[in-house]
Amino acid sequence: MKIKEKEFEDLLDELKELANQLGAKVRFEKGDFKGGYCLLKESKIIVVNKMANLQRKVMILAAALKELGIEEIYLSPKIREVIDEMAESK
């Protein structure tokens, strides 16, 4: 799937909304890490490196959502395809 640069911003917003629906908080932090999904005192947290480029942020968020479990919920075919592809390329 070919994604235009300007579409990554919309994708990032949609993935953040999906994370919220799944009960996960998305945090953008600075540091020496890539990012991903974790549990912190029973809270679902997805940490994304704030310094990463837009495409990398989408990849990290997609992989974290896949790990969180999106099989049982409805997603538009485009979002599901993006998550599957981005999670694989992480």
N, C-alpha and C positions, 0 to 999 in steps of 0.2 A: 504494500500500500504506500502510495506516495502522498506525503502530507506537506502542504505548503507551510512556510515559516509562520505566516500570520494565523494559521489555524491552530498552532500549538498553544496560543494564549487561551482560545476558546476551549480547547481540550483540557488544559490545566484547570480551568474553572469548572468544567463538567466533572472532572475526576475528583476535585475537592468537594463538590456537592455530593457526589456518590459516597465518598468517605464519610461525610457527615451523616448521610442516611444510614450507613452501616454502623454508626456509633463511634467512629474513629475521629480523633482530632488531628488535623494536619498542622505541623509546625515547620516554619522555615527558619533555620538557624545557621549561623556562621561557624565554621570549624573545619577540622581535618578529617572528614568522613564523607561517605557517599550518600548514605541515608537508607531508610527502609522502615519496616513495620516492627513495632515492639510493644510489649505490655509494661506499663509503669503503674504499680499499685492498682492492678486490675483495670486500668484505663487503657484503651486502645489508642496508641499514638503512632502517627506516621511522621517521621522526621525527614525533611528534605533539605539538602545543603542549599542555602540561599545564594551562594556564589556560583552554583552550577548554571549552565545555559538552559534556555527554555526547553529544548528537546530532552536534555538529561533529566530535568525536573519531571517531565511527563513520563519518561521511562521509569524513574524511581517510584513515582506514585502509582503507575500502572502495575508494576511488579508487586508493590505492597498490597494493592487492592486484590490482586490475584491470590496472594498469600492469605489475605483476610477471608477470602471465600466469596466469590460472586456467582457461583454456579446456580444457586437457588433463587436468584432475583432476576427480574426482567431488565435487560439493557437493550438499547437500540443496537441493531447489528453493527453499525459503524463503531460505536463505543466498545462493544465486545471485541471486534476485530483489532482495534487500536490496543486494547489492553493485552490481548493475546500476543500480538506482534511485539509490542514494546517490552513486555515482560520477558519474552524470549531473548531479545537483543540486549538486555541489561547485562 
